[in-house]
Amino acid sequence: MSKPNKTVASSTTTADLKDDRKIKATNNNECENSTSVELTRPGQQIRPAISCEVAVGLVERLYGLKVLSVSELNSYYDHNFLVKIDPQSKGNPFVKDIWPHGYVLKVLNSMDTREDRIDAVHAVQRILGAKGFNCPQPILNIKGQDKSIEDIVYDLPIESDDKKSTAEFQESDAIRQGRHVVRLFIFVPGRLLVEVPYTPQLLLSLGRYICSLQKAIEGFSHPAMEQFQNIWSLDSVPQLLGFTSAIGDHEKRRLIEDIVESYMKEVVPKKNRFQKGVIHGDFNEQNILVRKVSPPEGDDSSSSPQPGVENASSDQNEHEICGILDFAHSSLSFYLYDVAILIMYAMLDSKVVDFLDVGGYVLAGYMSVDDRTLNEAEFEALKVCVASRYAQSLTMGAYTHSLNPTNEYLLMSSKNGWTQLKTFWTTPKDQLYDRWRIIIDANRQ
């Protein structure tokens, strides 16, 4: 572990800055160099309280780059900033040319200070970059390092509320100083997936992309990938029961409990039959970048009838995937989990395709790459895994929002999520899978 530096931050200064694209970042939840797994605990506040002013200071001090502008980006547990750099900056010998699109300063939560874990994530990103995948690449600081550990002291007021419990005082004291990993990445340009219509062709390409990415890092091994687990890992679904108190509606809590129970009965016993490898772990609509493309002249495939298409558009422009963000949840796990996570988030914002048919298109694309397929155990567990990701997103969104009530980003999944989950969960599995098989068969090459 490298020796941390100290930075004084003021958490009482908030800049109301906006950016045309918001990046979702999530929490790794591992501490120091321990090999044990530590999950977020109810009531625990781990997000760094960093102002835009402090972000500028970190970039200029650690990276020797002159900041022209800074804006805060969306995040769950980390703190991310988009920074634009003066093209004439010459203070970093490892940065020859200033990237015109800007950089992302990433200040990790106080639990994520494990250097070997970060090294493993960076290795995955470099492998993918070398194989043509457009993903964030770390920038070296003025010391030639791709990360630094900073002790950041917050200027937090001490409350004198007599009703405040001892535990709350201890938590307040604990976050007055946090040890955070600070990194700078190239900003990857592109539109977020959530901003464009999810056409059948785009859903098919999402399935192909996730399979191609898994194959590109097939065989990669690192001890930190094997040890990693956090509350967002699908393996951690049973831990959700410790956070359901943040859900005010009894019927919704019971739905989550039912899904957790089904996970224990229908997924856990089958795990020894699941295919395994390094996965991304968070294929969601905020982590996938797309760009508009026009079909070749005379190509009318986008207008061909497809099952489950409700709102066909006369706009023949399609979108293609041009980048992938946020590898904070990558780990050695089950390929099935990546598929289930992608299906859930694609369902959440599907307006062109009936959301119950989204899984069919994703699977059709996934299974078209070198005859990749799900085995019988994986296919049987898929519905519960998709529902489990809904449960994680809705439960942890409600819980984290209870800690950060001004961050409305945390409730994005809840807008459609609860209604969709109820419909999805009550749809008989045989009926759902029959719909998916029709779509898979219709798109066989």
Secondary structure, 3 states (H helix, E strand, C coil): CCCCEEEEECCCCCCCCCCCCCCCCCCCCCCCCCCCCCCCCCCCCCCCCCCHHHHHHHHHHHHCCCEEEEEEECCCCCEEEEEEECCCCCCCCCCCCCCCCCEEEEECCCCCCCHHHHHHHHHHHHHHHHCCCCCCCECCCCCCCCCEEEEEEECCCCCCCCCCCHHHHHHHHHCCEEEEEEEEEECCCCEEHHHCCCCHHHHHHHHHHHHHHHHHCCCCCCHHHHHCCCCCCHHHHHHHHHCHHHCCCHHHHHHHHHHHHHHHHHCHHHHHHCCEEEECCCCCCCCEEEEEECCCCCCCHHHCCCCCECCCCCCCCEEEEEEECCCCCCEEEEHHHHHHHHHHHHHHCCCCECHHHHHHHHHHHHCCCCCCCCCHHHHHHHHHHHHHHHHHHHHHHHHHHHHCCCCHHHHCCHHHHHHHHHHHHHCCHHHHHHHHHHHHHHCCC
